[in-house]
Amino acid sequence: MMDATKYAPGYYPVPAGYDSWVKKDHIEKAPTWCSVDLRDGNQALIVPMSLEEKLEFFQMLVKIGFKEIEVGFPAASETEYEFLRTLIEKNMIPDDVTVQVLTQCRDHIIRRTFEAVKGAPRAVVHFYNSTSVAQREQVFHKSKEEIKQIAMDGAKLVKQLSEEYEGNFLFEYSPESFTGTEVDYAVEVCNAVLDIMQPTPDRPMIINLPVTVEMSMPHVYANQIEYCDKHLKYRDSVIISTHPHNDRGTGVACAELAVLAGAQRVECCLFGNGERTGNVDAVTLAMNMYSHGVDPKLDFSDMPAICATYERVTRMHIYERTPYAGQLVFAAFSGSHQDAIAKGMAYRKEKGDHRWTCPYIPVDPHDIGRTYDADVIRINSQSGKGGIGFVLEQNYGYNLPAKMREALGYKVKSVSDHNHKELSAGEVLHIFEDTFLNKFKPLAVIEVHFAQVNGITATVTLDLNGQRKVVTSVGNGRLDAVANAIQSATGMDFHLETYSEHSLDEGSTSRAASYVGLEWGDGIVTWGAGTDTDIIVAGIHALVSAINNK
């Protein structure tokens, strides 16, 4: 058995009364986004990105719409330093994008950082030191006052160098390991830094309150954010930022509740990349807002291309169940799910609805570059008639009667079950064609002539097992007359149970598709389908196919 007694909550809840955020039920406006893929995400890769890969990733982030991008820890390595210098010296930073650099509150690192960022058109210098009880006691062996002094000394040097170096500098401070810090002490340290930096409404400062390690349920963090929102000085000149990690698997919830509680900015990574369990996932956060009708100000309309670039340059794999981006997140294998989705799609088309309300699918896959045929209805042994019929109709135009869909469903599921595999749309089409479509053995209708005598009279030339016959019969319609002729010639006992037809293509030479269900004297029902440019011929092909399936 595991020993839970060695663990206890390590966070510091705020006093009661800092929970007004619970009255809000959704985020109404997108926060400012800051991508930390090229710093926090990159430092967590088994093989960090090369200079060329970082440049490609940077350009992708700009295309997505990130206006703030943390480009690295330039004092950490030569690649990090050269990457930042390349962006600046080659004028690769768009006018509306601010780059951000990270530095510890250590003299030589701060100085090296300003060397790297000099000449930047607009840059955030992000300095930090750890303030948690564990770090104070175990790593630094310093008192609260000594830890606060580290932050203040760092702020003084940052402010001094920003006046000495060429560039347009903004500032950010993080009390690292905020979640393991007494919140009133974290506020005390932040306020001491703010007193030095003297932010103004037209040049605000970012105070980042990171979930360096997730230690609590998300609502505790939201309460802490609201407490800071109420107690930070220069509040009209401070942008509260959050940087959640995902140790407890609730990074997205931490970020969302923090925004409800007063956070104005989120530092995040695509697909949750980052140290340990990763940073909060920018894609999930943005798409969650999108699904509530809020413009996230980030563009994920070509999700497959973003995924492909991300996987190539990071050498990481996007899990198939990753919200919105995973290969299987829109996939429905279950028969009941497929049926509901197919009916929901038909309802939306029939009503001309703009608003998305389709069962089981929270956003329209088309909005992020996914397709219904390849991504939504997936066919295996768990699939049902609704989904299988949907695949045929969506991809090939065949709109089978409900009972025929059921018959096809059994055939498809049997093949999938036997082969222990998912079936493609093409494989479903092959099963349909092989089982039901234009089957001319052992019975074939060679020729038919109609006359309008006593209703409809049909003279039918048949070939049954190589024996040719000509027979004439009457019916209340052309197909009925042909069916009566076949029964008269062969002694077969069936009656037409179901018949439907539709155009399969568009234009004057379009094909027609017909479907026939026959009930036989022994109670068995068989199905057939036929296609031809002549609707009457298509119907006869369907009738013959149903007979040949007995």
ZIFENHU-V398759 format. One record per backbone hydrogen bond with DSSP energy under -0.5 kcal/mol. CO is the residue of the C=O (numbers start at 1). NH is the residue of the N-H. E is the energy in kcal/mol with one decimal. If there is no record, write none. Layout:
co = (CO & CO)
nh = (NH & NH)
e = (E & E)
//
This chain:
co = (2 & 3 & 4 & 11 & 15 & 19 & 20 & 21 & 32 & 33 & 34 & 35 & 36 & 36 & 36 & 37 & 39 & 40 & 41 & 42 & 46 & 50 & 51 & 52 & 53 & 54 & 55 & 56 & 57 & 58 & 59 & 60 & 61 & 61 & 64 & 67 & 68 & 69 & 69 & 70 & 72 & 72 & 73 & 73 & 77 & 78 & 79 & 80 & 81 & 82 & 83 & 84 & 85 & 86 & 87 & 87 & 88 & 92 & 94 & 98 & 99 & 100 & 100 & 101 & 103 & 104 & 106 & 107 & 108 & 109 & 110 & 111 & 112 & 113 & 114 & 117 & 120 & 122 & 123 & 123 & 124 & 124 & 125 & 125 & 126 & 127 & 128 & 129 & 132 & 133 & 134 & 134 & 135 & 135 & 135 & 136 & 136 & 143 & 144 & 145 & 146 & 147 & 148 & 149 & 150 & 151 & 152 & 153 & 154 & 155 & 156 & 157 & 158 & 159 & 160 & 160 & 161 & 161 & 166 & 167 & 168 & 170 & 171 & 172 & 173 & 174 & 174 & 176 & 177 & 178 & 180 & 182 & 183 & 184 & 185 & 186 & 187 & 188 & 189 & 190 & 191 & 192 & 193 & 194 & 200 & 201 & 203 & 205 & 205 & 206 & 206 & 207 & 207 & 208 & 208 & 209 & 210 & 210 & 211 & 217 & 217 & 218 & 219 & 220 & 221 & 222 & 223 & 224 & 225 & 226 & 227 & 228 & 234 & 235 & 237 & 238 & 239 & 239 & 240 & 240 & 241 & 242 & 243 & 244 & 246 & 250 & 251 & 252 & 253 & 254 & 255 & 256 & 257 & 258 & 259 & 264 & 265 & 266 & 268 & 269 & 269 & 270 & 273 & 275 & 278 & 280 & 280 & 281 & 282 & 283 & 284 & 285 & 286 & 287 & 288 & 289 & 289 & 290 & 293 & 294 & 295 & 298 & 300 & 302 & 303 & 304 & 305 & 306 & 307 & 308 & 309 & 310 & 311 & 317 & 319 & 320 & 322 & 323 & 326 & 328 & 331 & 332 & 334 & 335 & 336 & 337 & 338 & 339 & 340 & 341 & 342 & 343 & 344 & 345 & 346 & 347 & 348 & 348 & 355 & 358 & 360 & 364 & 365 & 365 & 366 & 368 & 368 & 371 & 371 & 372 & 372 & 376 & 376 & 378 & 379 & 380 & 382 & 384 & 385 & 386 & 387 & 388 & 389 & 390 & 391 & 392 & 392 & 392 & 393 & 397 & 398 & 401 & 402 & 403 & 404 & 405 & 406 & 407 & 408 & 409 & 410 & 411 & 412 & 413 & 414 & 415 & 416 & 416 & 423 & 424 & 425 & 426 & 427 & 428 & 429 & 430 & 431 & 432 & 432 & 433 & 436 & 438 & 442 & 444 & 444 & 447 & 449 & 451 & 451 & 454 & 456 & 457 & 458 & 458 & 459 & 460 & 460 & 461 & 461 & 462 & 463 & 463 & 464 & 466 & 467 & 469 & 471 & 473 & 475 & 477 & 478 & 479 & 480 & 481 & 482 & 483 & 484 & 485 & 486 & 487 & 492 & 493 & 495 & 495 & 498 & 500 & 502 & 507 & 511 & 511 & 512 & 513 & 514 & 515 & 516 & 517 & 517 & 518 & 518 & 519 & 520 & 524 & 526 & 528 & 529 & 530 & 532 & 533 & 534 & 535 & 536 & 537 & 538 & 539 & 540 & 541 & 542 & 543 & 544 & 545 & 547)
nh = (4 & 6 & 7 & 13 & 18 & 22 & 23 & 24 & 266 & 68 & 268 & 70 & 39 & 40 & 41 & 42 & 43 & 44 & 44 & 45 & 48 & 54 & 55 & 56 & 57 & 58 & 59 & 60 & 61 & 62 & 63 & 64 & 65 & 66 & 299 & 98 & 35 & 71 & 100 & 38 & 74 & 102 & 76 & 77 & 81 & 82 & 83 & 84 & 85 & 86 & 87 & 88 & 89 & 90 & 92 & 93 & 91 & 94 & 97 & 69 & 124 & 71 & 72 & 126 & 128 & 106 & 110 & 111 & 112 & 113 & 114 & 115 & 116 & 117 & 118 & 120 & 168 & 99 & 125 & 170 & 101 & 126 & 127 & 172 & 103 & 174 & 105 & 176 & 136 & 137 & 138 & 139 & 139 & 140 & 141 & 141 & 142 & 147 & 148 & 149 & 150 & 151 & 152 & 153 & 154 & 155 & 156 & 157 & 158 & 159 & 160 & 161 & 162 & 163 & 163 & 164 & 164 & 165 & 119 & 169 & 123 & 125 & 206 & 127 & 208 & 129 & 176 & 131 & 180 & 181 & 133 & 186 & 187 & 188 & 189 & 190 & 191 & 192 & 193 & 194 & 195 & 196 & 197 & 198 & 203 & 204 & 200 & 207 & 239 & 173 & 208 & 209 & 241 & 175 & 210 & 243 & 179 & 212 & 245 & 220 & 221 & 222 & 223 & 224 & 225 & 226 & 227 & 228 & 229 & 230 & 231 & 232 & 237 & 238 & 205 & 240 & 207 & 241 & 264 & 265 & 209 & 267 & 211 & 280 & 249 & 254 & 255 & 256 & 257 & 258 & 259 & 260 & 261 & 263 & 262 & 32 & 242 & 34 & 36 & 272 & 282 & 273 & 279 & 278 & 246 & 269 & 282 & 285 & 286 & 287 & 288 & 289 & 290 & 291 & 292 & 292 & 294 & 293 & 295 & 296 & 30 & 300 & 303 & 306 & 307 & 308 & 309 & 310 & 311 & 312 & 313 & 314 & 315 & 319 & 322 & 328 & 326 & 325 & 329 & 331 & 333 & 378 & 338 & 339 & 340 & 341 & 342 & 343 & 344 & 345 & 346 & 347 & 348 & 349 & 350 & 351 & 352 & 353 & 357 & 361 & 362 & 367 & 368 & 370 & 369 & 303 & 304 & 375 & 376 & 376 & 377 & 332 & 378 & 380 & 423 & 383 & 335 & 388 & 389 & 390 & 391 & 392 & 393 & 394 & 395 & 396 & 397 & 398 & 397 & 399 & 400 & 405 & 406 & 407 & 408 & 409 & 410 & 411 & 412 & 413 & 414 & 415 & 416 & 417 & 418 & 419 & 420 & 421 & 379 & 428 & 429 & 430 & 431 & 432 & 433 & 434 & 435 & 436 & 437 & 437 & 529 & 440 & 465 & 446 & 463 & 461 & 459 & 453 & 457 & 456 & 475 & 451 & 460 & 473 & 449 & 462 & 471 & 446 & 447 & 469 & 444 & 465 & 467 & 468 & 464 & 462 & 460 & 458 & 456 & 481 & 482 & 483 & 484 & 485 & 486 & 487 & 488 & 489 & 490 & 491 & 494 & 521 & 497 & 519 & 517 & 515 & 513 & 510 & 504 & 505 & 532 & 502 & 530 & 500 & 528 & 497 & 498 & 520 & 526 & 495 & 523 & 520 & 518 & 516 & 438 & 514 & 512 & 535 & 538 & 539 & 540 & 541 & 542 & 543 & 544 & 545 & 546 & 547 & 548 & 549 & 550)
e = (-0.9 & -1.0 & -1.7 & -0.5 & -0.6 & -1.6 & -1.7 & -2.0 & -2.7 & -0.7 & -2.3 & -3.2 & -1.0 & -0.8 & -2.3 & -1.3 & -2.5 & -0.5 & -0.9 & -1.5 & -0.5 & -2.6 & -2.1 & -2.1 & -2.5 & -2.7 & -2.1 & -1.9 & -2.4 & -2.2 & -2.1 & -2.2 & -1.4 & -2.1 & -3.2 & -3.3 & -2.0 & -0.8 & -2.3 & -0.5 & -0.6 & -1.9 & -3.1 & -0.5 & -2.0 & -3.1 & -2.3 & -1.8 & -2.2 & -2.5 & -2.1 & -2.0 & -3.2 & -2.0 & -2.4 & -0.6 & -1.3 & -0.7 & -1.8 & -2.2 & -2.7 & -2.2 & -0.8 & -3.1 & -1.4 & -2.2 & -2.7 & -2.2 & -2.0 & -2.1 & -2.0 & -1.7 & -1.8 & -2.0 & -1.0 & -1.8 & -1.6 & -1.6 & -0.6 & -2.9 & -2.6 & -0.8 & -0.7 & -2.2 & -2.5 & -1.7 & -1.7 & -1.3 & -2.7 & -2.6 & -2.9 & -0.5 & -1.4 & -2.6 & -0.5 & -0.9 & -1.6 & -2.3 & -2.6 & -2.0 & -1.6 & -1.6 & -2.3 & -3.0 & -2.2 & -2.3 & -2.5 & -2.2 & -2.5 & -2.6 & -2.3 & -2.9 & -2.1 & -0.8 & -0.9 & -0.7 & -0.6 & -2.4 & -3.3 & -0.7 & -2.6 & -2.9 & -2.6 & -2.6 & -2.6 & -1.4 & -1.5 & -2.3 & -1.6 & -2.0 & -1.9 & -2.3 & -2.3 & -1.8 & -2.4 & -2.5 & -2.8 & -1.7 & -2.0 & -2.6 & -2.2 & -1.1 & -2.4 & -2.8 & -0.9 & -0.5 & -1.4 & -0.5 & -2.6 & -2.4 & -0.6 & -0.5 & -2.7 & -0.8 & -0.7 & -0.5 & -0.8 & -1.3 & -1.4 & -1.4 & -1.1 & -2.2 & -2.1 & -1.9 & -2.4 & -2.4 & -2.2 & -2.3 & -2.7 & -1.6 & -1.1 & -2.3 & -2.8 & -1.2 & -2.5 & -0.6 & -2.4 & -0.5 & -2.9 & -1.2 & -2.9 & -3.0 & -1.4 & -1.9 & -1.3 & -2.6 & -2.2 & -2.7 & -2.7 & -2.1 & -2.1 & -1.9 & -1.8 & -2.7 & -1.2 & -2.5 & -1.8 & -2.5 & -2.8 & -1.6 & -2.8 & -1.4 & -1.3 & -3.0 & -1.7 & -2.2 & -0.6 & -2.2 & -2.5 & -2.8 & -2.4 & -1.6 & -2.2 & -2.3 & -0.5 & -1.4 & -2.3 & -2.0 & -0.5 & -0.6 & -0.5 & -0.7 & -0.8 & -1.9 & -2.9 & -2.3 & -2.3 & -2.6 & -2.7 & -1.9 & -2.5 & -2.1 & -1.3 & -0.7 & -2.3 & -1.9 & -2.8 & -2.2 & -1.1 & -0.9 & -0.5 & -1.8 & -2.7 & -2.4 & -2.1 & -2.7 & -2.8 & -2.3 & -2.5 & -2.7 & -2.1 & -2.6 & -2.4 & -2.2 & -2.7 & -2.6 & -1.2 & -1.6 & -0.6 & -1.2 & -0.6 & -1.9 & -1.3 & -2.6 & -1.6 & -1.1 & -0.5 & -1.9 & -0.5 & -1.4 & -1.4 & -3.4 & -0.9 & -0.6 & -3.1 & -1.7 & -1.6 & -2.3 & -2.6 & -2.1 & -2.3 & -1.9 & -2.5 & -3.4 & -2.1 & -2.5 & -0.7 & -1.0 & -1.1 & -0.6 & -0.8 & -2.3 & -1.6 & -1.7 & -2.7 & -2.7 & -1.8 & -1.4 & -2.8 & -2.8 & -1.9 & -1.9 & -2.5 & -2.9 & -2.5 & -2.3 & -1.1 & -1.5 & -0.8 & -2.0 & -2.3 & -2.2 & -2.0 & -2.3 & -3.0 & -2.9 & -2.1 & -2.9 & -0.9 & -0.8 & -2.7 & -0.6 & -2.1 & -0.7 & -2.7 & -3.2 & -2.9 & -1.5 & -3.5 & -0.5 & -2.4 & -2.4 & -0.7 & -2.3 & -2.0 & -0.6 & -2.5 & -2.7 & -1.2 & -2.1 & -2.2 & -0.5 & -1.8 & -0.5 & -2.9 & -3.4 & -3.3 & -3.2 & -2.1 & -2.5 & -2.2 & -2.5 & -2.5 & -2.0 & -2.3 & -2.4 & -2.3 & -2.2 & -2.1 & -2.6 & -0.6 & -1.9 & -0.6 & -2.3 & -2.6 & -2.7 & -3.0 & -1.5 & -3.3 & -1.0 & -1.6 & -2.1 & -2.3 & -1.9 & -2.2 & -2.5 & -1.9 & -0.5 & -2.3 & -2.2 & -2.3 & -3.0 & -2.8 & -2.7 & -2.6 & -2.6 & -3.4 & -0.6 & -2.5 & -2.0 & -2.1 & -2.7 & -2.2 & -2.4 & -2.8 & -2.5 & -2.3 & -2.1 & -2.7 & -0.9 & -1.8)
//
